[in-house]
Amino acid sequence: MMTTKIIHFMVNGRLEHAEFGDDCSAADVKDLFRAAAEAGPHHILKMYNKDGSVLNISPRLEPNSQDSYYRLEVVASDLKSVGLPKELDTMEYRLRHLENKVIEDVGKSPDIICDMKSQVESFKRKLESVGHLSWMGLFKEDSDHQLSKISMKPKTPQLSVQEERQQVRKNFLSMRAQLEETVRRVSSLCCRSSLQVTEEVRENLKTPIFDNWQWEEAEMLVLLQVMFTDLDFLTAFHIELEVLQNFLFEVYCHYNNIPFHNFRHCFCVTQMMYGLIWLTDLRSKIAKIDLLIMLTSALCHDLDHPGYNNVYQINAQTDLALRYNDISPLENHHCAVAFSIMSKPECNILKNLTCEQYKHIRGGMIRCILATDMARHNEILNKFRSMQPVFDFTNKDHKEVLMKIMVKVSDISNEARPMAVAEPWLDCLLQEFFNQSDTEKLKGLPVTPFMDRDKVSKPSSQTKFIRFVLLPLFSELTKLFPCLERHILEPVRKALEYYTDLERASKTEEEEEEGTAKA
């Protein structure tokens, strides 16, 4: 029997409640709250609880009471016309203002504005003719001012991978499309659109506590654009906004739909790198071109990852292993894909640089991405450790090793995040590991021990990794940047305690079961 949950929430100054069944999809639930906020399809919504923590807008939302209502907000808007008053925030007013300006300049309304006006009028008539907006899944407040009720609309058909990607692209780029089309057709009109992301989100984006699970693909692309913009890369390196957007979308398309090494992982690594740049004040310590190298390396570091690691590639003698002679096959491939994307003029964010700048960035990205091969972990860490007592930011060799370390730390930084964010990532990683070991068994290849579902437990996999990989690496970086102790080192220590306790409890339970069996 289907159960229905009720969610009470405050939106636009009014208290409402939503009802939906446990068989609803995440997309349906998000569309439901999008309609409640009177937001367009390309606005970004966030739900907060009473404590101000972000909640995942999904069918798993916990039911609540009127007293413990959630808060629903639009945290980013899709379009803002430069020069328009803030009160002109509806399409009708924007079109009217736009039309008046065009008539002043060219004497008549262009066809595109007439078409848009017609669409808005049609939309308005539809709203006025439907008593309770039920076609949008909404019911207006009744005459007694009781709480508004929101109903679930029918489910939408499942999209193919290609259709889904195109939908992400449409959502990502739509914030500029309509207005720019008008600008192209009416050259006398100077109008631009810009992304508006709240200051709270921008500041949170600079920290390791940022929760990636609350954001969809198109939204993550928007936030990546914010990172490049706020670090002033567009101005410093003459990167055109449209080219950056094309580049980011191509990067998204070249991450595969696999459990762990996917686009969301790419976003997390890039966001951690972005946060480390701000937390350590690297902007005052190394050149902006090196910051661009690190951020772009983080973005591209796992492009087209197939979900099977280098050991598998080499043992299975895959095309990648043959192409790169068993030398970091995946990392070499990630680099090649990155520069293949940038070989397209419409995606080449480096096209306005000098030859020397291009060579510097290409060489730096190759070094940083190749450094993410865990086979080179001890080599790079030991080199950094030896430099630590005399580290010099102006020393080229020291700086290059630091850049590698920063990308490595960002790549394996999940345990530095809050447990609610980090633990789902471990589940994703183990799923990918188990997929590989299952394939190795089927093909008669050597089974990678730490991926064998018959030998590995969730806590044991983490205690060893944290103790022997994360803590030594994070500790060395913290020696150079003491401010990172509370941001990344302390959370990793707490994660080790958490998984150690789980491992101990698991062993105790096993021993008790064995004792019971013998008795």
N, C-alpha and C positions, 0 to 999 in steps of 0.2 A: 504494500500500500504506500502510495506517495505521501510524504510528509511535507508540510509547508512551514517555512520559517518567516518570521516577521522581524524586519530591521527598522528601527526608529532612527531618524537622522534629521539634522538641521541643514537646510540649504537655502541660500538667498534670504535669510532671516525668517524662514518659516519652518515649522516642525512637520515632518511628513513621516510616513512609514511605507515600506515596500514589502510585498509578499511574493515569494517565489518558491517553487518546488525544488526538492533536492536533485531532480533530474535535469535542471537547467544547466546550460553550458556557461562557461566563463564569459564568452562574448555576449550572450544574452543578458547576463547580469550587468555587465559594464554598459551595454546599451540602455538598460533600464535606468541606471543612475545618471547616465549622460542626459537622458530625456528629462529626468527630474531636475537637473541643474540647468535645463534649457541651454545646453552646450551643443555646439556643432560636432560633427564627426572627427574633427581634427584638433579639438581642445583636449587638454590634459587634465584629468580629474584625479584628486586624491581624497581618501577617506581617513579621518583621524578619530581616535577615541578620546575619552575625557582627559587622558594624560598627555594628549598631543602626539601620541605615537601613530605612525602611518599604518593603516590596515590594508590588507590585500583585498581589492574589490573583486570578489569571486564568489562562487556558490558556497565556499567554506566560511563566509562571514558568520560570526557568532551572533545569534539572536540576542536582542537586548530589550530593555524597557524604555518607556518615555523618559524616565529620570536619568537613564544612562545613555542617552542618545549619542550617536556619532555625528561628526561634522563633515559635510561634503563640500569641497571647494574646487573651483577651477583655478589651477596653479599656473597654467600657461595658456595664452590666447593665441589664435592662429594669425590674425591680421591686425595690423595697426597702421593706418595711413598717416604718414608724416604731415604735420600741419593741420590735421583735423582736430577739433575740440574733443575732449574725452567723452562728452555726453553723446556724441554721434557714434554710438557703438552698435547700432543695428544696421543690417544691410540696406534697409529702406532709406534711412537717413544718409548713409554713405553714398548711395546711388544718387539721391537727390542733390546732395552737395557736389558730387562729382559731375553730374549732368549740368548743373548751373555753371560750374567752372569751365566745362568744355564749350558750352554755348557762348560764354563770354569770349572764349579764345578763337573758336572756329565758326561760330554762328549757328550750329545745329548739333543735334545729338547723333553720335555715330551709331551704326546698327548694333554693335555689341552691347551698348548701354540700353538701347531699346529692348533687346532680347532679355537682358538681365532684369529690367524693370518688369517685363511681362511675367517672368518666372517668380519674382517676389510677390507680385500682385496675386498670381495664381495660388502661391503658398499661403498668402494672407487670407484669401477667400476660403481656402480649405480649412484653415484654423477656425475662422468665424462660423463656418457652416457645421462644424462638428461639435456638438454640445459639450462633451467631456474629453475631447482629445484622445479618445480611446484608440484611435489608429496609431498614436504614438506610444500607447501603453500608459497614458496618464489620465487621472481624474482631477478636475479642478476642485478647489475648496468649495464646499457647499454653503448654502445660505446661513447655516448655523455655525459656520466657522469651525467645523470639525476637522480633524486631521485629514489631509489629502491621502487618497489611496492610489498606489501605482500598481498596475497589472503587467504581467509578463507578455511580451509579444511572441509570435511564433518563431521557432528556431530557423536559423538560416542554413542553407546547404553547406556542406564541408567544401572548402576550397582546396584546389591542388597546390603544390609547392609553388609553381610558377604564378598562379593567380594570387596566392598569399603574398609573394614578393612584390608583385605589381601593386597590390593594395597597400603594402607598407610604403612603397615608393610614392604612391598617390597621396597618402596621408602626410608623409614627410615633406613633400614638395608643394602641397596644395596651399600652404600658408603664403605662398608668393604668386601662385599661378594666375588667379583671376585678375588681380590688380596689375600684374606685369603684362598680361595680354592687352589690357586696356591701354597701358603705357605704350606698347608697341604700335597699336593702331592709331593712337592719338598722340603723336610725337610732341605736340605742344604742351601736353600736360605732364608736369613733373610730380610723380607720385611713387613712393616706395613702401614696401611692407617690411616689418621686422618682427622677429620672435620676441615674445614677452614671457620671461620665466621669472618667477618671484625671487626676491632676494633670499628668502629662507631656503628655497631649493638650491640656489647657486652656492650658498654657504655650506649647506649639507653635502653638496657634491664634492667639496674639498676635504672631506673627512673619511676615515676608514669605516665609520658607522653607517655609511650610505647603504640603503637597502635596495639592491638591484631587482628583487623579486616584484616590486610594486610597479614596474615600468614595462610597457610593451615595446616591440621592436622599433616602431616609428618614433616613439618617445625617446628611446635610447639614442637614436640617430640625432634627434634634436639636441639632446644633452651633450653628445660628442661635438656637435657644432658649437655649442656654448663653450666647451673646453678650448677649442681652437681659437674662438673669438676672444675669450677673456684672457688668454695668454698673449694676445695681440699678434698672433701669427699671421693673420690675414693682412694686416698693415705692413708688418716687418718684412714679409716675404712676397708681397704683392699677389696674394692668393685671392682669386675671384670667388665670391660666395657660391655661385652656381657650380663652379668647378669643384669646390670643396664638397658641396652636396652630392654631386655625381660620384666623387671619389668615395665618400662615406657609404653611399648606397651600393657601389660595386664591392666594397669591402664586405658589407652585410651579405650580399649575394654569394660571396666566395667562402662563407662559413657554412659548413654542412649541418644538417639536422640530426645531430648525434647527441648522446646523453650529456657529455661534459664539454668537449672542445668545440663549442658552438659560438654563435654570435654573442650570446649573453656572457659567456666567459670572456670573450674579447672585450666586451664593454667593461666588465668588472676589473680586468687587468689594467685597462686604460684609465678607468676612474681612480684606481689605487695609485697609479703613477701620477695622475693629475693631483691627487691629494698629497702625495709625498713631496711633489714640487712646491706646493704651498706651505706645507707644514715645516719643511726644512729651509724655507726661504732660498731655494736653489736659484731663483731668478736673480739674486744679487751675487751669486757665487760663480756661475758659469754662463757662457754665452747663450743667447736666445736660440741660436741655430742648433745647439746641443740639446736644449729643451725640446725643440721640434723633433729631433732625432729620437729621443726617448719616448715621447708621447706617440709618435707615428710607429715606432717599433713595437710598442705595447699593443697598438691597434692591429698591427699586421702579423703579430708573432706566431699565430696558429692558423693562418689562412689555408683553407682547403684541407684541414686535418681530417684524415679518413677514420679516426677512431681506433687505430691500431698503432702502437708505438714503434720506435726504431728497431727494437729487438725483433719484433714481429716482421718488420719490413726486410730485415737482413736474413732472418731464418727462412722466410717464405720466398726470398729472392724476387721481391716485387720490382716493378718497373722503376720505382723511386730508388730502391737500393742499388739497382744496376746502373741507373743514370748517375748517381752520386758516389759510386764505388764504396758503398757501405759507410760513408763518412757523413754523419748527421743528415740522413736522407730527408727527414721531415723538415728540419730547420732550413736546409738549403731550398727545399720546395716552397716553404712559406715565403722566403725572400724572393724567389723567382716569381711567385704569383703577385707579390706586392708591386714589383717593378713592371710586371706585365700589365697590371691595372693602370699604373702611371704612364705606360707607353701610349695610352689613348689620350689624345689632346684634350678631350672634354673632361678627363679625370686627372690630368697631370697637375697636381698642386705645386710641383716644382718647376713648372715651365717658364716662369719669369725670373729664375735665378741665374747667376753666372755659372759658367762651367766649373769653376773652383768650388762654388757653394754646392752645386749638384754632386760633385765628386765627394765632397766632405760628408754630405748627408747620406749618400749611397753607401760609402764605406762605413759610416757609423751605424746605419741600420743593419747592415750585414753582420757587423761585429756583435751588436746587441741581440739580434734574433738568434744567431748561432750560439750565443751564450746561454740560451734557454734549454739547450740539450743537457739533460741531467747527467750525462756521461762526463761532462766537463765541470761538474759542480765543484768538486774538491780542488781542482786545478785553479779555478777562478777565485774561490773563497780563500785559498792559501795565499794567492798573490795579493789579494786585498788585505789580508791579515798582516802580511809582511810590510805593507805600505803604511799601515795604520799609525804607527808611532811618529812618522815624519810626513803625514799626508799633506799634499800641497795642491790646492785647487788650480794653480797656474801651471802645474806639471802635466804635460800632455798624456803621459802614460798613466799617471794617477787618475786623471779625469776619465780616461777611457775605461779603466777598470771599474771606477765608481758607476759609470753609466751602465755597464753590464750588470753590476750588482743591483742597481735600482730596478732594472727590467726584470731580473731574476726574482727579486723580492716581490714585485708587483704580480708576477706570474703565479707565485705559490702563496699568495697572501690571504686566502680565504679564512684561515684560522685566526687571523688578526681582526676579523669582523665579529659582530655580535653573534652569539650561538644560533639565534633564530635565522640568521642569514647564512652562516657558515655550514650548519649541519645538512641542509638540503643539498649543498654542493658535494658533500662527501657521498651522499646517496647516489648522486649523478655519476661521480667518479667511479664508485664501486660497480655501478651498472656497466659502465664502459669497460672497466677492467675485466669483469666477468664475461662480457661479450667476447673479449679477446681470448681469454683462456679457454672458453668453450670452443672457439674456432680453432685454436691451437690443438686442442684434443681431437677435434674432428679431422684435422689435416695431418695428424701425426707429427706435429712440430713440438719442440721443447716447450713445456708449459712454464710461463713466467710465474715464479713462486708467489709473489705478492699480489697476483691477480687471480689465483686459483680459488674459486668459490668454495671448494671443499676444505681449504686450509686457512682462509683469511676471515677474520671477524672484523666488524666495523671498528670497535675500540682498539684492537691490536694493530690494525693497519695505521691508525693515527698516532698511537703512543710512540711507535718506532719512528715514524716520519717526523713528528714534532721534535722528539728528543735528538735525533741524529742529523736532521736536515734543517728544519725551521729555526730552532733555537740558536744553533751556532751561527747561522747566516744573519738572523735578525739581531743577535747580540753584537756582531761586528759592526753592522750598520749603525746601531744605537751608540756605539762608542764614538763614532764620528758626529752623530746627531743625537745628543742626549734627550732632546725633546721628544724623540720617538718612543722612549721607554713606555710611557703611559698609553701611547696611541697604538703601537703594534706589539711591543714585547710583552707587556703585562697581559693583554688578551690571549696571546699564544701560551703563556704560562698557565693561565686559567683553563685553557682548552686542554692542556696536557693533564691537569688535575682531573678535569671532567672525564676524559677518556680513560685515565688510569683507574678512577673509581669504577667506571663501567666495566673495565676489563677484570678488575678484582672481583666485582660482584658476579660477573659471568663465570669466573673460575670457581667461586664458592658454590654457585648453583650447580655447576657440573659435578663437583666433588660430592655434593649432597645427593644428586641423582645416582651417581655411581655407588654410593654407600647404600642407598635404598635398594638398588638393583641386587647388590651382593647379599643384603639381608633377606 
